[in-house]
């Protein structure tokens, strides 16, 4: 009797003018219903109150603890409570159905009691776990920001769609402030796949603006080293270039155990080898060696001429002495 009185009192508080039909199983009305308000603006309008869905037991049931959405008696979406796990493993599910049989076989999103969010799965193991593909919208600048604190310094992944045609950029950023204003450490060009480190406009498969350290082997079919103007040792052939004499070179080698203008072994072992610089210095030595060979060739030609002249004189003297 007490339960009946509470029900009657509730109906009276809901609406005095609503027309209700009691089938013995369902209590229905086609009127707009207000709870706590006499001027409801929706089919069910609750003012300054709560709507509570509870179920006895943790069984996942498509008939209890669920809010369903659809059209023409076809239920397509649902918000559902899953109490099948022991606390704090219970979840709130956003689900969908490919049919009209209340199966809700599609798991769109889940929220666990631990604060984990799952997209495409109902068992998230991280703050956000995604099962499936992910796509940004149509903005020309889209990014993901990673930081220890909200709005703090950190790293970012930025898509820059402001380029002409297909020449858009993908950046890995780092530093202070918004991702779009951070330093762009790595860049990938969309139309070519070119990768830049320290540059936002790479023109090769890999372009590095700065130093690179490789702890291992580097194999290449071709290595191109650019030179600053004036560093190529063609200056060796200038008329005012002072070429050391071979005796001076000999004295330098005896005193230092390496060629002039060439780093010694300790320098290379300590600081490494600058390939471009050393190649130019070796070219300098080759050009100096060429000058030495040209000079020696001149001396040899002169010696041959002298020897030939002396041989002819000796032949004449021998001819005279025989007569």
PLY file of the C-alpha trace (Angstrom):
ply
format ascii 1.0
element vertex 323
property float x
property float y
property float z
element edge 322
property int vertex1
property int vertex2
end_header
0.00 0.00 0.00
2.86 2.35 0.90
4.48 1.72 -2.52
1.21 2.54 -4.28
0.88 5.82 -2.37
4.45 6.81 -3.32
3.71 6.04 -6.97
0.52 8.09 -6.94
2.32 10.95 -5.24
5.09 10.82 -7.84
2.60 10.92 -10.69
0.90 13.89 -9.09
4.21 15.70 -8.76
5.06 14.92 -12.37
2.02 16.50 -13.97
-1.55 17.07 -12.93
-2.73 17.34 -16.53
-0.95 14.33 -18.07
-3.16 11.53 -19.37
-1.77 8.18 -18.22
-2.58 4.65 -19.38
-1.86 1.71 -17.11
-1.76 -1.63 -18.94
-0.82 -3.52 -15.81
2.71 -3.84 -17.14
3.54 -0.37 -18.52
2.52 3.11 -17.44
2.45 5.36 -20.53
1.48 8.82 -21.71
1.69 10.73 -24.95
1.92 14.07 -23.13
5.00 16.12 -22.37
6.16 15.24 -18.84
7.80 17.63 -16.42
9.39 16.66 -13.11
9.87 19.63 -10.82
8.46 21.97 -13.45
4.97 22.83 -14.66
6.20 24.03 -18.06
8.29 21.21 -19.53
10.06 21.98 -22.81
10.94 18.41 -23.77
9.25 15.01 -23.69
10.84 14.56 -20.25
12.00 17.71 -18.49
13.61 17.36 -15.03
14.22 20.62 -13.16
16.66 20.72 -10.23
16.69 16.96 -9.88
18.49 13.79 -10.84
17.80 10.86 -13.13
19.17 7.66 -11.69
19.45 4.30 -13.46
20.32 1.42 -11.18
20.32 -2.33 -11.64
20.46 -5.14 -9.14
23.58 -7.11 -9.88
26.40 -6.47 -12.29
25.15 -8.46 -15.27
25.54 -6.64 -18.61
21.90 -6.49 -19.67
20.53 -4.73 -22.74
17.23 -4.24 -20.93
18.54 -2.59 -17.73
20.96 0.23 -16.94
20.82 1.49 -20.51
19.63 4.55 -22.46
18.72 3.75 -26.06
18.56 6.01 -29.12
17.06 5.32 -32.55
14.16 6.01 -34.86
10.94 4.24 -35.92
11.33 1.65 -33.13
14.79 0.75 -34.41
17.34 1.13 -31.61
20.75 2.08 -33.07
22.79 3.61 -30.24
23.00 3.22 -26.49
24.70 4.46 -23.34
25.08 1.45 -21.09
26.43 0.60 -17.65
28.66 -2.48 -17.43
28.88 -3.77 -13.88
30.23 -7.21 -14.75
33.70 -6.39 -13.34
34.56 -6.09 -9.68
34.98 -2.48 -8.54
36.84 -0.41 -9.69
36.66 -2.23 -13.03
33.12 -1.28 -13.97
32.55 0.85 -17.05
30.19 3.14 -18.91
29.83 2.13 -22.55
28.81 4.01 -25.69
27.65 1.35 -28.14
25.91 0.88 -31.46
23.97 -1.81 -33.26
24.08 -2.89 -36.89
20.59 -4.29 -36.61
17.32 -3.61 -34.77
17.59 -6.49 -32.27
19.17 -4.59 -29.34
22.42 -6.49 -29.91
24.65 -3.38 -29.63
27.53 -5.27 -31.15
29.59 -2.12 -31.88
31.75 -0.70 -29.10
32.39 2.99 -29.80
33.76 4.27 -26.50
34.18 3.16 -22.91
34.95 4.93 -19.63
36.35 2.90 -16.74
36.12 3.72 -13.03
39.91 4.25 -13.08
39.55 7.12 -15.56
40.76 5.16 -18.59
39.06 5.87 -21.92
38.78 3.35 -24.74
37.85 4.13 -28.33
36.88 1.05 -30.29
37.40 -1.22 -27.27
35.83 -1.79 -23.86
38.99 -2.78 -21.95
41.23 0.34 -22.02
44.62 -0.12 -20.31
45.82 3.48 -20.61
44.38 6.98 -20.14
43.42 6.78 -23.81
43.54 3.56 -25.83
42.51 3.54 -29.49
41.70 0.40 -31.44
41.55 1.34 -35.11
42.53 4.28 -37.27
42.70 7.93 -36.30
42.14 10.94 -38.56
42.42 14.69 -38.03
39.90 17.18 -39.41
40.23 19.66 -42.26
42.20 22.41 -40.50
45.44 23.53 -42.17
47.24 23.30 -38.80
46.56 20.18 -36.74
48.72 18.97 -33.89
49.18 16.71 -30.88
50.90 18.25 -27.86
52.93 16.23 -25.33
53.81 18.00 -22.05
54.38 17.16 -18.38
51.88 19.81 -17.29
48.96 21.48 -19.09
50.28 24.21 -21.38
53.88 23.48 -20.38
57.02 22.98 -22.44
57.12 19.75 -24.36
56.98 18.16 -27.79
54.46 18.13 -30.58
53.43 16.45 -33.81
52.25 19.12 -36.26
50.65 18.95 -39.69
51.17 22.15 -41.69
48.77 22.29 -44.62
49.61 25.85 -45.66
51.92 24.75 -48.50
50.92 25.15 -52.13
49.54 22.10 -53.93
50.67 18.91 -52.22
53.76 20.52 -50.70
52.50 20.28 -47.11
54.71 19.48 -44.15
54.72 17.11 -41.18
56.82 18.32 -38.23
58.14 16.96 -34.95
58.42 20.02 -32.70
59.78 20.88 -29.28
60.09 23.84 -26.95
57.87 26.30 -25.14
54.36 27.42 -25.91
51.89 26.23 -28.51
52.99 23.46 -30.85
52.70 25.70 -33.92
55.25 28.12 -32.42
57.74 25.49 -31.18
61.05 24.69 -32.87
60.63 22.27 -35.76
63.23 19.54 -35.21
62.18 17.10 -37.93
60.25 17.79 -41.13
58.78 15.48 -43.79
57.57 16.93 -47.09
54.33 15.41 -48.30
54.92 15.53 -52.07
58.47 14.12 -52.05
58.91 12.31 -48.74
62.10 14.32 -48.19
63.19 14.43 -44.54
64.83 17.43 -42.91
66.66 17.64 -39.58
67.21 21.24 -38.54
65.54 22.50 -41.73
61.86 22.93 -42.65
62.43 22.77 -46.43
64.48 19.64 -47.21
65.47 19.17 -50.85
67.01 15.70 -50.53
65.89 12.32 -49.17
67.68 13.32 -45.96
68.93 16.85 -45.37
70.67 17.68 -42.09
71.38 21.27 -41.09
73.95 20.75 -38.35
76.17 17.99 -37.07
75.35 14.28 -37.15
76.89 11.49 -35.10
76.67 7.91 -36.39
77.73 5.20 -33.93
78.36 2.58 -36.58
79.09 2.15 -40.26
77.95 4.45 -43.04
77.73 2.97 -46.54
77.05 5.05 -49.61
77.50 4.83 -53.38
78.42 8.49 -53.48
79.48 11.12 -50.94
79.42 14.81 -51.89
81.34 17.27 -49.71
80.89 20.96 -50.46
83.85 23.35 -50.08
84.01 27.00 -49.09
85.40 29.38 -51.73
89.22 29.54 -51.66
89.68 26.28 -49.76
90.38 24.11 -52.84
94.21 23.92 -53.05
94.66 25.15 -56.61
96.48 27.97 -54.82
99.49 25.64 -54.86
99.94 26.50 -58.53
99.91 30.26 -57.93
103.20 31.97 -58.78
103.54 33.44 -55.29
102.94 30.11 -53.50
105.92 29.18 -51.39
106.72 25.53 -51.98
108.93 24.09 -49.28
112.12 22.52 -50.49
112.43 18.77 -50.06
115.13 19.33 -47.48
112.71 21.50 -45.47
110.05 18.80 -45.74
112.57 16.22 -44.58
113.48 18.29 -41.54
109.79 18.80 -40.69
109.08 15.05 -40.90
112.10 14.27 -38.67
110.85 16.77 -36.07
107.08 16.02 -36.18
106.58 12.55 -37.75
103.89 13.80 -40.15
103.56 15.96 -43.26
103.20 19.74 -43.00
99.56 20.98 -42.84
98.30 17.45 -42.12
96.79 16.63 -38.67
98.92 14.26 -36.61
97.65 10.89 -35.39
96.77 12.12 -31.89
94.60 14.92 -33.26
92.65 12.52 -35.49
92.31 9.91 -32.74
91.05 12.54 -30.29
88.88 14.77 -32.48
88.03 12.47 -35.37
88.66 13.07 -39.05
87.08 15.88 -41.04
86.72 14.07 -44.37
86.22 17.20 -46.46
89.13 19.09 -44.85
91.49 16.12 -45.01
90.63 15.39 -48.64
91.54 18.98 -49.56
94.80 18.75 -47.62
95.68 15.49 -49.34
94.94 17.18 -52.66
97.29 19.97 -51.57
100.05 17.40 -50.96
99.36 15.77 -54.35
99.64 19.13 -56.11
102.87 19.92 -54.22
104.17 16.49 -55.14
103.31 17.23 -58.77
105.40 20.41 -58.60
108.30 18.47 -57.09
108.02 15.90 -59.90
107.92 18.65 -62.55
111.05 20.21 -61.02
112.82 16.88 -60.82
111.82 16.10 -64.39
113.42 19.38 -65.49
116.57 18.44 -63.64
116.57 14.98 -65.19
116.15 16.43 -68.68
119.04 18.80 -68.02
121.16 15.94 -66.67
120.41 13.85 -69.75
121.37 16.77 -71.97
124.62 17.21 -70.01
125.38 13.49 -70.07
124.72 13.34 -73.82
126.95 16.36 -74.43
129.73 14.86 -72.34
129.40 11.53 -74.07
129.78 13.22 -77.46
132.87 15.08 -76.24
134.38 11.87 -74.89
133.72 10.17 -78.19
135.51 12.99 -80.05
138.46 12.82 -77.65
138.71 9.06 -78.04
138.64 9.48 -81.82
141.51 11.98 -81.74
143.61 9.92 -79.37
143.30 6.87 -81.60
144.69 8.87 -84.52
0 1
1 2
2 3
3 4
4 5
5 6
6 7
7 8
8 9
9 10
10 11
11 12
12 13
13 14
14 15
15 16
16 17
17 18
18 19
19 20
20 21
21 22
22 23
23 24
24 25
25 26
26 27
27 28
28 29
29 30
30 31
31 32
32 33
33 34
34 35
35 36
36 37
37 38
38 39
39 40
40 41
41 42
42 43
43 44
44 45
45 46
46 47
47 48
48 49
49 50
50 51
51 52
52 53
53 54
54 55
55 56
56 57
57 58
58 59
59 60
60 61
61 62
62 63
63 64
64 65
65 66
66 67
67 68
68 69
69 70
70 71
71 72
72 73
73 74
74 75
75 76
76 77
77 78
78 79
79 80
80 81
81 82
82 83
83 84
84 85
85 86
86 87
87 88
88 89
89 90
90 91
91 92
92 93
93 94
94 95
95 96
96 97
97 98
98 99
99 100
100 101
101 102
102 103
103 104
104 105
105 106
106 107
107 108
108 109
109 110
110 111
111 112
112 113
113 114
114 115
115 116
116 117
117 118
118 119
119 120
120 121
121 122
122 123
123 124
124 125
125 126
126 127
127 128
128 129
129 130
130 131
131 132
132 133
133 134
134 135
135 136
136 137
137 138
138 139
139 140
140 141
141 142
142 143
143 144
144 145
145 146
146 147
147 148
148 149
149 150
150 151
151 152
152 153
153 154
154 155
155 156
156 157
157 158
158 159
159 160
160 161
161 162
162 163
163 164
164 165
165 166
166 167
167 168
168 169
169 170
170 171
171 172
172 173
173 174
174 175
175 176
176 177
177 178
178 179
179 180
180 181
181 182
182 183
183 184
184 185
185 186
186 187
187 188
188 189
189 190
190 191
191 192
192 193
193 194
194 195
195 196
196 197
197 198
198 199
199 200
200 201
201 202
202 203
203 204
204 205
205 206
206 207
207 208
208 209
209 210
210 211
211 212
212 213
213 214
214 215
215 216
216 217
217 218
218 219
219 220
220 221
221 222
222 223
223 224
224 225
225 226
226 227
227 228
228 229
229 230
230 231
231 232
232 233
233 234
234 235
235 236
236 237
237 238
238 239
239 240
240 241
241 242
242 243
243 244
244 245
245 246
246 247
247 248
248 249
249 250
250 251
251 252
252 253
253 254
254 255
255 256
256 257
257 258
258 259
259 260
260 261
261 262
262 263
263 264
264 265
265 266
266 267
267 268
268 269
269 270
270 271
271 272
272 273
273 274
274 275
275 276
276 277
277 278
278 279
279 280
280 281
281 282
282 283
283 284
284 285
285 286
286 287
287 288
288 289
289 290
290 291
291 292
292 293
293 294
294 295
295 296
296 297
297 298
298 299
299 300
300 301
301 302
302 303
303 304
304 305
305 306
306 307
307 308
308 309
309 310
310 311
311 312
312 313
313 314
314 315
315 316
316 317
317 318
318 319
319 320
320 321
321 322
